[in-house]
Amino acid sequence: MRTHAWLLCLPLAGLLALFGDDYHLRFVAEILITGTAVMSLDILVGQGRLVSLGHAALFGGAAYVSALLAIHAGAGLVPVLLAGIVTGMLLALVMGLVATRSVDLFFLILTLVVGQMVYELAFHWRTVTGGADGLRGIPALVLHLGGEAWKPTGARFLFLLAAGLALVAYLLARSFLAAPIGRALVASREQPVRLAALGYEVRRLRLLAMLFAGGIAGAAGALYPFVNLYVGPNLVHWSMSATMIVMLVLGGVGTLHGAFVGTGLYLLVQTYLSSFTDRWQLLIGILFVLIVIFLPDGIVRPGWWRRQA
């Protein structure tokens, strides 16, 4: 039933692609791209109990690289995606080598430190990253089809591209978690000592999970600049990582698709309520507390429904 409910999103996406205006198409594309990055964080948090405050560095770092590549080299879609994936994985490798010796609070702090190093680089390397002003003037993506260069600039193309990325990333994440490495990652969360006694290298396992999550976050980050047409240092700041954790908790930790639901809810509140009040973050906080109290498993896993059944 859960899979069938998830598949209901496909006709809704088709209707939006056909009849949505540019603003709503770009907005949903942003939800899908950010939700993909949050889903990659769920692989670490929900399956491996690896709460990271540096995940935004993987997402935002890939966004910077893809934006710079598009601005200075006029790169096409495939090189941009590959650059984003490689950037996300390289940053995840550095972060993993530093942090995977520890868990819980120490892991969180070490990922925070590495993430803030990326932020400092983005903020102070003004000649490359634009500093506090960020990067603007990002050109449209280029598709090379049959030897011809095609620049689809419409919001509908970006929406379809974001939807395709979200679907592929979701299927890859499900396959990863269903594979032996994914089950071993869950075991490392529950019984790391027993897993090590069985011959598994727990640190290596966690590092591989971080590389996989970094690749997905990097692919999402590679498309982000072309939706918002801007990349700034706030995208790699630890507060963005904290926001991603809030999105994940709202939707449901350990569910994968809950990442998209939580991201959509957060961005809807941020976008629409912020036009009425400057205290929209207070409303987010109240909503977060209510969900933690009444829906501790997240919106997509309402445990109180199951208890009533």
N, C-alpha and C positions, 0 to 999 in steps of 0.2 A: 504494500500500500504506500509506503514511504517513497519507493521508486516511482510509482505511478503518479503520486502527487507532485514529485519533482519534474516529471515529464510534462505536466500541465504548463510549465513555463515556456515550452517550445512554441505552442500556438500564440501565446501572449507576446512572445518576442517577434513572431511573424507579423502580428497585427501592428505592433509598434513600428517595425521596419517599414511597413506599407503606409501607415497613416500618421506617424508621429512627426512633429515639427522639429526643426533643427535644435532648438533649445532642449527639448525633452530627450531627443536622441543622444545629444552630447552628455546630458546629465545621467542617463541610464548607462552610457558607455563608461562614465567615470565610476559609477557604482560597480560595474562588472570588473573593471580593471583593479580598482582598490580592493574589491571583494576577493579577487584572485590572489592578491598579495596577502590579505588577511587569512585566506584559506591555507596558504603556504605556512603561515605562522601557526595555524591549528595543527599541522603535522608535528611541530615541535612541542607545543603546549599541550594539546589534547592527547597525543599518543606517547610522547616521551617525557612529559613533565619538565620541559626545558623552556621556562618562561624567559623570553628574551626582550630586553629593552634596547636592542640594537637592530631590530629587524627593519626599521625604516631606513637604515643606512644601506641595506641591500637593495631595497626598492628605489630609494631616492638616488643612490649612487648609479644604478643602471639608467635612471631617467636622465641624469646629467650626461652620462657617456653617450646615450642615444641622441640627445639634443645637440651635443657638440658635434657628433658625427654628421647629423643632418645639416647643421649650419655650415660646417667647414668643408664637408666632402660630398654633400648632396646625396647621402647614402639612400639606397632603396630599402624596402620593407624587410627583406631577408637579412641583409647585413645589419640593420638596426636591431632586429630581434636577436640575432646571434651575438651581437656586441652586448646587449642587455643581459642575456643568459650567462655569458662568460663573466661579465662584471659581477653579477649577483653571486655566482659560484666562487669567484676569486675572493670576494669580500667575506663570503660565508666560510671559506677555507681559513682565512686569517682569523676570523672571529672564533671558529671552531677550535683551531690549534691553541688559542689562548684560553677558551672557556670550558672546553669539554672535559677537563680534568675535575670539574666540580659540578654540583647540581644546586637546585633551589636558590637560596639567596645569593650565594657566591657566583653562580652562573649568571644570575640576573645582573649583578654588579659588573662582572667582567664584560658582558655583552654591552652594557651601558657605556663602559669606558671606551671600548673599540668603536662603538657607534658615534660617540662624541668626538673621537679623533677624526672620523670622516666629516662630521659637521664642521669642525674647526678648519679642515682643509677646504671645504666648500665655501665657508664664510670668508676666509682670509685670502684665498688665492684668486684675487679679484680679476687679474688679467685673463684668467681662463674661465672661471665660473661666474663672473659678474658680481661676486661678493654678496652683499645684502640685497642688491638689486636683482640678482638672479639672471636667468637667460630668457630673452624674449626674441621675437622675430624668427620663430622656428618654422621652417618651410614645410610644405605638405609632403607626405610620404610619396615615394615613387615606386610604382610596380613595373617590372620589366616582363612584358608578355610578348613572346614571339619576336624578340629583338627590338620591340618598341617600348619607349618609356611612357608610362601612363600615370598621371597625377590625379587620382580621385580625391577631390577636396571636400566632398559633401559629408555632412554629419551622418548620413545613412551608412556610408561605407565604414566610418569609424565605429559606429554601433555594431555593425555586422562583424567587423574585425575583433572588437572587444568580446562579443558574444562567442565567436569561434575560439578565441584564446581561453575564455572562461570554461567552455565545454571541454576543450582538450586538456587543460590543466586539471580539471575535476576528474576526468577519466584517468589521467596519469596518476593523480594522487590516490584514487581508489585502488588502482592496480598496485601501486607501491605499498599501500597498507595491507592489501590482501596477500602480498608476496611474503616469503619467509623473513625478509629483512624488516618488513613492517610489523609482523607479529613479534619478532625479536625486539623491536623498538618498544612495543607495549610491555614486553617482559622486562626490559631494562627499567621501565618505570615502576613496575610492581615488585620485582625480585631481582635487583641488579647483582646481588651476591651469588644467588643460585645460578643466574645466567653466566656469570664469570666462571663458576665452578664447572659448567657444562662445556667450557672451552671458548666461549664468545669473548671478544675484546669489546667491552662495553664502550670505551672511549671511541674506538674506531666506528662502532655502530652509530653512535650519536653524531660523529663527524660526517658520516655518509648521509644521515638524515638532514643535517644542516646544509650539505651541498645540494641535495635534492630540493629542499625548501628554498635555498638561495637561487637556484635556477628558475623556479617558478616565479619567485618575487622579482627576479631580474627581467624575465619576459614581460611581466606586467608593467614594471617600471619603464621598459623600453617604449611602450605605447602611450604611457601617461602624458608626455609632453605634447603629443599631437592632438590630444583632447582638450587640455587646458591652455595650450600654447604658451606655457610658462613653466619654468622650473626654478624654485628658490631654495635657500638653505633650510627653511622650515620643513621641507620634505624629508630631510635626513636627521632632523633633531629628535632627541629622545622622546619629546612630547608626542611626536607622530607615532612612535612605537607604542606609547601608552594608549593613544587613541585607537590603534589597531587592536590592542588587547581588549579595550572597552567594546569595540565592535564585535569581537569574537565572543565575549561573554554574553552580550545581548542576544546574539543569534543562537549560541549553544556550542560550548567547547566540546571538541571531539566528534563533530557531526559533518565537517567539511562544508556542506551546503548551507549550514547555519551562518557561515562567514558572510555569505552574500546577503542573507536576510538582515543580520546585524549591521552590515555596512549600509544597506539601503535605508534602514530605519534611522541610523545616525545621520547620514547625509541629508535625508528628508527633513529631519528636525533642524539640522544646522542651516539648511538652505532656506526653508520657508519660515521658520520661527524667528530666525535672525533678522528678517525684514520687519518684524513687529516689535521685537525687544532685544536689547543688548545683553540680556541675562539668559540667553538661550542655553548656555552651558549649565546654569542652575537647573533648568528643565531636564537636560540630559542626565545630570546627577540624580535628580529625583526619579527619573525613569529607570536609571541603572539600579538604584536601591530597591525600587519596587519589583523589578525583574529578579534581582538576587533573592529577595524575600519570598515572592510568590511563584516564580518560575526559575528555581535554582539551576535547572538543567538547560536553560535558554528557551527562546521562543519556539524553536522547532522541536523541542522535546519537553512539552508541558507535563511534568510528572504528576501534577495534581489531577489531570485528566485520567491518567492511568490508574491513580488511586481510587477515583470515583467509579471506574468501570468495573 
